[in-house]
């Protein structure tokens, strides 16, 4: 059973509100979900302890911070008998924003952000050397939406 289906409706409402606005105060959150501030505080703490809420962070605009090129890089092992430790081999590369284990021809798909096509070319070299994989790259042309609130 998934963690979402295990959530009580009030906890779902709290999770939805915090996903939309992680900086929401306990007072505002209590008002939005119809509980007292202390009850909301306790429920948020329990949601954090259960791992439903994994953290709070600022969502940065990649273009504004100098990383205008986004790409997906699919990894395929050169030797299918090699250990499946690619995430560990690549975790030191800061340009990799996310690593997804996937079903299909590829083993993993990476979400990366870099400064330029030359930066992407250098990153691909680093990935191939570190993980001993072949890659297939899809460059993102635009992002109509990203980081949407999960359907809770």
C-alpha positions as CSV (number, residue, x, y, z in Angstrom):
1,X,0.0,0.0,0.0
2,X,1.4,3.4,-0.9
3,X,2.1,6.1,1.7
4,X,-0.5,8.5,0.1
5,X,-3.3,6.0,0.5
6,X,-2.4,5.6,4.1
7,X,-2.8,9.3,4.8
8,X,-5.9,10.5,6.6
9,X,-7.8,13.2,4.7
10,X,-6.5,16.0,7.0
11,X,-2.9,14.9,6.5
12,X,-3.5,14.8,2.8
13,X,-4.7,18.4,3.0
14,X,-1.7,19.5,5.1
15,X,0.7,17.8,2.6
16,X,-1.1,19.5,-0.3
17,X,-0.9,22.9,1.3
18,X,2.8,22.5,2.1
19,X,3.6,21.2,-1.3
20,X,2.1,24.4,-2.8
21,X,3.7,26.7,-0.2
22,X,6.5,25.2,1.9
23,X,7.0,28.5,3.7
24,X,3.4,28.6,4.9
25,X,3.3,29.4,8.6
26,X,1.7,27.0,11.1
27,X,-1.0,29.7,11.7
28,X,-1.9,30.0,8.0
29,X,-1.7,26.2,7.6
30,X,-4.1,25.7,10.6
31,X,-6.5,28.2,9.1
32,X,-6.4,26.5,5.7
33,X,-7.1,23.0,7.0
34,X,-9.4,23.9,9.9
35,X,-7.3,22.7,12.8
36,X,-5.6,24.4,15.8
37,X,-2.0,25.6,15.4
38,X,-0.7,23.0,17.9
39,X,-2.6,20.2,16.1
40,X,-1.2,21.2,12.8
41,X,2.3,21.4,14.3
42,X,2.0,17.8,15.7
43,X,0.7,16.5,12.4
44,X,3.4,18.1,10.4
45,X,6.1,16.7,12.7
46,X,4.5,13.2,12.3
47,X,4.5,13.6,8.5
48,X,8.2,14.5,8.6
49,X,9.0,11.6,10.9
50,X,7.1,9.1,8.6
51,X,9.0,10.4,5.6
52,X,6.0,11.8,3.9
53,X,7.6,15.3,4.0
54,X,11.2,14.8,3.1
55,X,12.3,18.4,3.3
56,X,11.8,22.0,2.4
57,X,13.7,23.9,-0.3
58,X,13.8,26.9,-2.5
59,X,12.9,26.2,-6.2
60,X,15.6,28.0,-8.2
61,X,15.2,29.3,-11.8
62,X,18.0,27.4,-13.6
63,X,18.3,30.1,-16.4
64,X,18.7,32.9,-13.9
65,X,21.4,31.1,-12.0
66,X,23.4,30.4,-15.2
67,X,22.2,26.8,-16.1
68,X,20.0,27.4,-19.1
69,X,20.5,24.0,-20.8
70,X,18.5,21.1,-19.4
71,X,18.8,17.6,-20.8
72,X,17.8,14.0,-20.1
73,X,20.6,11.5,-20.4
74,X,19.8,7.8,-20.7
75,X,22.4,5.3,-19.5
76,X,22.8,1.9,-21.0
77,X,25.5,-0.5,-19.6
78,X,28.3,-1.3,-22.1
79,X,28.7,-4.6,-20.3
80,X,25.4,-6.0,-19.0
81,X,27.3,-8.1,-16.5
82,X,28.8,-5.0,-14.8
83,X,27.5,-4.1,-11.3
84,X,24.5,-1.8,-11.2
85,X,26.1,0.9,-9.2
86,X,25.8,3.8,-11.5
87,X,24.0,6.2,-9.1
88,X,27.0,5.7,-6.7
89,X,29.6,6.2,-9.5
90,X,27.8,9.5,-10.5
91,X,26.7,11.1,-7.2
92,X,29.8,13.4,-7.2
93,X,28.7,15.1,-10.4
94,X,26.8,18.2,-9.3
95,X,25.3,18.9,-12.7
96,X,23.1,15.8,-12.3
97,X,19.9,17.0,-10.6
98,X,18.0,13.7,-10.6
99,X,18.7,10.0,-11.3
100,X,15.8,7.7,-12.2
101,X,16.0,3.9,-12.3
102,X,13.8,3.0,-15.3
103,X,12.4,-0.1,-17.0
104,X,13.1,-0.5,-20.7
105,X,16.3,-0.4,-22.8
106,X,18.0,2.1,-20.5
107,X,18.9,1.4,-16.9
108,X,18.8,5.0,-15.7
109,X,17.7,8.4,-16.9
110,X,19.5,11.5,-15.5
111,X,18.1,15.0,-15.4
112,X,21.0,17.5,-15.9
113,X,21.4,21.2,-16.1
114,X,24.5,22.9,-17.6
115,X,25.8,26.2,-18.8
116,X,26.1,25.5,-22.5
117,X,26.4,22.8,-25.2
118,X,30.1,22.6,-24.5
119,X,29.2,22.1,-20.8
120,X,26.9,19.2,-21.9
121,X,29.6,17.7,-24.0
122,X,32.0,17.8,-21.1
123,X,29.4,16.4,-18.7
124,X,28.7,13.5,-21.1
125,X,32.4,12.7,-21.1
126,X,32.5,12.7,-17.3
127,X,29.5,10.4,-17.1
128,X,30.8,7.9,-19.6
129,X,34.2,7.8,-17.9
130,X,32.8,7.5,-14.4
131,X,30.1,4.9,-15.1
132,X,31.4,3.1,-18.1
133,X,28.1,3.4,-20.0
134,X,26.8,4.5,-23.3
135,X,24.5,7.5,-23.3
136,X,21.6,8.9,-25.3
137,X,20.8,12.6,-24.8
138,X,17.6,14.5,-25.2
139,X,18.0,18.3,-25.0
140,X,15.0,20.2,-23.5
141,X,13.8,23.0,-25.7
142,X,11.3,24.5,-23.3
143,X,9.6,23.6,-20.0
144,X,5.9,24.4,-20.0
145,X,5.7,23.2,-16.4
146,X,7.8,21.5,-13.9
147,X,7.7,20.7,-10.2
148,X,4.0,20.4,-10.1
149,X,2.2,19.5,-6.8
150,X,1.5,15.8,-6.6
151,X,-2.1,14.6,-7.0
152,X,-2.7,13.9,-3.3
